[in-house]
Structures are given as structure tokens and as C-alpha cells.
Amino acid sequence: MRVVLSTIGRFHSFDLARQLHQHGVLDQIYTGYPHFKLKNERLPRELIKSYPWVVTPFMGLSQLGAMHGKRRAMMSNIAHLTFDRHVARTLPECDIFHSLSRYALRSGRAAKKRGIRFALDVGSSHVLTFDKLVGDESERFGIEIDRIHPSGIERELEEYQEAEIITVPSIFSYKSFLSHGIPEDKLALVRYGVDTSQFVRQPVEDDGVFRIVFVGALSLRKGVTYLAEAFARANIPNSELILIGSQQPETEQLLEPAKGLNVRVTGHIPQPELSAWYSRANVTVLPSVEDGFAIVLLQAMACGSPIIATENSGGPDCIEEGKNGFVVPPRDVDALAEKLVWFAENREAACEMRAPAIASAQAMSGIDRYGNEMVQVYENLLARPR
């Protein structure tokens, strides 16, 4: 079996690529990242097919804040189309072509014409669910944010039809596809994994400060404003909210409910340094409105941090209620504040959650498990009649 992966960035696709390489089935992985950005990905250079000519300038301009809103959506759409066309033109002989969604229509069709099985990797909820949830937030707060370009939505819907199997990472994502009429036999639920040898609990001293840690883009979609409001409402003495991740044009407005409180915005922190931050956390919180499966939940658990996450983040896939954390409804500030207060007032019970969190992470989130399950999906697909 030979597998080709396609990802415009890195995401979880390089975790999968390393696993497939260990299994001896990775033919190559396409990416829009330049090679110098991938030097730590622990893959032979010859297996990485970089096509950075449109994607890299787009990402650079985005990071500089030169593009947002409709303009960014349009440029993102152009980058996706260009990347997809390149992969379609250069796709090598293989047995399985597995691409992230939104830039797989031409390449997926090209694969099928040549007898290659086409698997689609969707890291979020169904595109119509995604667009509605994010759109509702945009209207609710009057903030223009990056929406999917309309032609990108149409293209992804066509990809769903063309794909022979759609891999999704969470119960939330799986149910969103069922709600839009995608049959169960076209879906494969494969939860992401993390390398539990890289994410481990670090020794920390208890200085008495109650620390709440968030990791992710400081965006409307990630529910940061609900966390800011819950932090203010909880009013926990000697507490600190640590926000780790890239700021967005809307970040300042989203953090307004916690203005004047002890909130620290660190910006982006490299993954090798995250273990120390998770280890300092009394609780790690992910209040996402939409998140296919937030890998930060598994990272935090592997470091012994109990978690609070919404139903729309992958939380139900990894949280055992009251044992290693809690699941709350999205947008529910009262429920989120209540759980923050519980952790602050029950610190001994919260500390007892650390060992179960680590055990849960090791049991379900090991990166080898992720690779083994995906290889089984490929074998099942190859065994299907065309």
C-alpha cells in the first residue's frame, strides 16, 4: 500500500505522515509550507513535496495583519485552488490519496480517474455547520471575521460527494455530517493523537496562584470572549488567566469583559515549550464554539492538567465527567464560570484529576493509536468494491 497525503499547511497531517512512514506506506506528503519551515518535522526531505509559491505569501500577509475579512477569504480561496491544481497535475502513482478538505476537488477527481482511492480528511464539522456557527458569532458580536468563501463552501460540498471515505476527528464532527445527510458508511471517526513522550508533566512549585490556561487562536470561533466573561464573573481571588496563541483583529474586543483583570496574553509559544504551561495550569479551558477536535485538550491532559471544554470541541471524546474534567455547552458563560469556581474551591479534588488525565491521554491519545487506526481505514477502503 502506498499513500499520498495533501495539506496546505502542517496541522495534524504531519503527525499522520510520520506514522505512515513508520508503517512503511507513506509515498509523499504535499504541503504549501516551504522546506525551511518543516526542518523539525522528522521526515526525509524527499518525502515532502513543497509548493509554497502562493500559500507562503498569503500566510505571511495574514500574519502581518495585511488581510482579513472578505479580502482574506478571497485570497485563501485562490491559494486553495492553486494548490489543488498543482497536486492534481503532479500526483504520483499510489493506492490512496488522502487530502484535507477545501483543496481536494481537482486532485481527488484526478486520483479517481487513475484508479486511486480518494479519502477526504475533514478537521472540522460539516462545512455548512461550520459556516453557520461561525457566521452566527460574527453577527452576534458585529465583528467581521474570516468566513469561508462561497465558492469554497460549494467546492467542499462537492468534495464530500466525490470522496469514497471521509475521515472526521470527533463525535461532534461525525454527528454534523449525519445531520446533513452523509451516510454512516461514508464516515470514519479517527480521533487525533499526540506524542505523549513530548507532552509530559513538568515539576512545578505551587505559589498559590490559581491559573487558568487557554491555548489556541484568540478568536471568535474559539470562544475566547466567553472565557473572558466567565473569568470576570467567577471573580476568583489571586487568579490569573493565561492566553497562549496568536492574536486576531477581533482579539481586543473579545477580551473586553476581562479588562483590568489579571489576564496575560503570551502570543504564540512553540509546542516544545507548552508542557511547562500546561503543568502550571490548575485547569486548561477550551470554550470553542466550533472545533473539530482540539488537539490542545490531549496535550493538556498528557501534562496532567484537568480540562473544561465545550461540546463542540472534541471534549466529549476525551473527558470523563468529574474524573479528568468537565464538558459545558458552548456560549454558556454561567456554566463555564461555575466550573472555574469549582476548580478554585476544590483544589485537592482538582489535583486528584491529574493522574486520571494523564492515564486517559496515554490510553486514547497515543500517536501510534492514531496511525494504526488510520491504516486500518485505508485497508478497509482498498477492500471495498469500486
N, C-alpha and C positions, 0 to 999 in steps of 0.2 A: 504494500500500500504506500502510495506517495501523496502527500498533502501539501497544498499551497494555501497560505493564509494571506489576507489582504486587510491592511489597517492604515488609515490615513495618518495616524499618529503612532502612539505606543499602546496606551490603555492596557487591558488585560491580555491583549493578543500576543505580546512578547512573553508573558508568563506561559501561555499555551505553547508558543513556539519552542521554548526551552524544553517543555515537557515532551512535545512531539519529537524533538531532536534526540532526547534520551531514549525514546521508543524506537528511534531509527526510521521514522516515517516522514520527517519534515523535508520537503524538497526545497522550498524557499518561502520567505515572507516578504511581501511588498509593503512599503511604508512611504509616507510623504516626508518623513524626517530625514535630514542629512546624516551621513555616516558619523560625523563627529559628535552628534547628539546621542549616538547609540553605542558608544565605546564601552559602556558598562553593562550592556545587555547580555553578556556571556553567551554569545552565539558566534560561530565562524562568520567572518565578513562575507564570504562568498554565498552564504545562505540569505543574506539581506539584500533585497533589491530596492534601492532608494530612488525615489523620484521626487526631489524636493523643489522643483523649479517654480511651481505655483503655490504649493502648500506652505513652504517656509516663509516667503514674503508675506503671505496672508497672516500667518501666525505672528510674525514679527510686528506687523502693523497693528494687529489686535492687541498685543501685549503693551504696545506703546499708547494705546487708547485712541488711535487714529481712526478706528472704525467701531461703530456699534449700531444697534437697532437695525433698520431695514437695509442700510448700506452693508453692514457686516453680513446679514443673512444672504444678500445677493452675491457678495464675494465668496462666502462659504459655499454657496451653490456652484459657482464657477469652479472653485477648487475641487469639489467633489466630482463634477462632470469630467474635468481634465484628468484627474487621477484614474477614474473609472475607464476612460478611453485608453489610457496608457496600459493599464492592466489587461484590458481586452485584446490589445494589439500584441502584447508580448507574453501572454500566459503560456507557460511551458506545458509539456505533456505531464499529466498527473492523473490520479484516480479521484481525488476530492479537491474541490475548490471551496474554501470556507472564508467568506468575506464579511466584515462588518457592514451593516445596512447603510443605505443612503448613497453609496458609491459602488454598487454591485450589479446594477441592472444590465449594462452592456457586457461587463466581464462575465456575469453569471450566464447570460444568454450565449456568449461566445463559448463558454465551457460546455454547456449542454449540447450545442451543435457538434461538438467534438467528442461527445460521449462521456464527458467528465461529470461526475455527480456534483450538484450545486447545493451547498449548505449556507444558510444565511445566519449571521450572528447578530442578534439584537440585544444591545446592552441596556435598553430602557424598556418602558412599557410600549404597547402598541402606539404607533405614531399619532393616531387620532386621539388616544387617551393623553399622550404626552402633550400634544398641542393644546388640548382643552384645559388641562391642569395649569400649564404654564400661562396660557392666554388669560385664564380666569384671574390668576395672580397679577398679571400685568394690568388688567382693567381695575381690579380691586384697589391697587395702590397708585394707579395713574402713572405707572412707570413704563417707558418704552424699553423693552428688553429684546434680546436676540431671539427671534422666533424662527422656526423653520420656514424657508422659502416655499411658497405654494407649490412650485414645480418639484421641490424636494420631497414634499409630502406625497404628491402623486407618484413620483418615482419609487418611493419606498413601498407604497401600496402595491405597485407592480412587482417589486422585488418579492413581496410576500407570496404573490401568485406564482412567480417563476421558481422560487426555491423549492427544493424537494424536501428539505427539513429546515426548521427554524429553531435555533438554539436560544434559550432565554435563561436568565440567571436567578429568578426568584418566583415565588408563588404570586406576588403582586403582578409581575410582568406576565406570567403564564395566564392568570385569570383575565388580564386585559385583552389578550389575544382571543381567548374563548368568547369574551363578551362581544367581540367584533366578528364572530363567525368563523374564525380559523379553527379547523378541526383538530382534535387532540392528537390524531396520528401524524400530524404535520409538525408537532411541537416536541421539543426535547428540553427538559428542565435540567440544566447543569449549573450548579452554583459555583461561583468563583472560589479559588483557594488562595491562601497566602503562604509564603515560605516562613514557617514557624521557627526556623533556625535564624532568621534575620529579625523577626519581631519577637523579642523576649523581654520579660520584666527586668527592669534595671533597679539596683538598690537606691532607695531614696530616703531622705530624712523627713520625718513628719514635723513641719514647722507650725502646724495648727491652722494653716490657711485652707479653706475649702475651695478646691479648684475644679472648675467645670471646663472641659476641653471640647472644642469643636474643630474638626479637620475637613476642609473642602473649600470650594469657591464660595466667597461671601456674597451669595446671590439670592435672588428672589426664589428661584427653584429649590434651593437648599433649605429654605425656611428660616434663614438667619434672623429675620425680624421677629419671628415668634419666639425664638430663643432669647433675643434681647429683651422682649417684653416680659417673658416668663422670669428671667433673671431679676428684672426690676421688681416684679410682683412678689417673687419669693422673699426678697429683702433679707438674705442670709448674712448674718454678721461675719466679718473677717473672711469674705469670699472674693473670688476672682474668676472672671470669665476670660478664657484664653481662646482666641480665634486664630486658627492657623490655616492660611490659604490665600489665594490671590484675590485682591480687591476688584470689584466691578464698578462700572459707572454709578450704579444704584446703591453701593455699599453704605455710604454716609447716611443716606435717608433711611435705610433699613435698620441701622444701629441707633437711630434717634431715640427709641424708647429707653435705652440704657445710657443716654448721655449723662455724663457726670459721675457715673458709677465706675467701679474698678474693672474696666474692660481693657484687655491687652490684645492688640492686633499685631501679629508677628510677621505677616506676609508668608510667602512660600518658604517651606522648610524641606530640605532634601529627605527622601524616605529613610536613609540610614540613620537620621537623627530623630525620627519620630518616636522610636521606642522610649526614649527618655521622657518625652512629653506625655505619652500615654501612661507611663509608670507614675508620673506625678499627679495624674488626674484622680480625683475622688469619683468622678463619673465622666464618661465621654458621651456626648449628646449629638445625635443627628436628627434634626427636626424636618427632614425633607418633605416637600410637597410632592415631588416626583423624583424617584431614584430607582433605576432598575435593580441594582444591588450595590450597596455602598461597601466597597472593599475595606473602608476605614473601620467598619464595625468588627470585622475579623481581625484586623491589625490590632485594634484596641484590646479585644478580648485576649489575644495571644500574649499581650503585655500585662494581663491581669486587671484591666480596667472594666468594671461593670458598665453597662451602656443603657441609655434611653434612646429609643428610635421610633419613628413613626411606622404605621402600617404600610406606607408607600416607599419604604427604603430598603426592603430586604430584612427588616427587623424580625418579622415572624419566622423567617427561615433559620435564624441563629439564636434567638432569645428564648430562654426558658423562663417564663414569667416568675419574678420574685427570686429566681435562683442565680441568674447572671445578669439580670437587668429587667427592664420593663418596656412594653410597647404601648405607645399612645396614639390617638388619632391625629392625622395631620391637621395643622392650623388650630389645634386645641391648646390655647395658652394656659387655661386653668389646669388641665391635666398635666401639662409639662411642668408648671410651677409647683404643683402638688408633689410630683416625683422628685424635683430638686430639693424641696423641703424635707421629704422623707430621707433622702440620702444624707442631708446635713444633720438631721436629728437622730439618725440611726447609724452612726459611723461604724460601730462594731459589727452590726449586721451587714453593712456595706462591705467591710473588709473581708467578711466571710464569703462574699461573692467572688473574690479574686480567683481562688483556686478552681471553682466551677467554670469561671470564664475561660481560664487557660485550658482546662480539660475539654471544654466544648470546642474551643478553637482547634486544638490538636486533633480532636475526633472528626470534625466535619470540614475544617478549612485547610487541611494539608494540601500543598500544591500537587503532590503525587496523586491524591484522590481526584483532583480536578482533571489532570491529564489522563488518568485511567478511564474515567467516565466519558471523556470526550472521544477517546479512541474507540470505546465501545459504541458510541453513537455513529462513528464513521463505519465501523464494521457492520452494524445493523443497516445502514444506508446502502452499503455496497451489496448486501444480501437481498435487498428489495428488488422486485421486478421493475423494469423501467415502464 
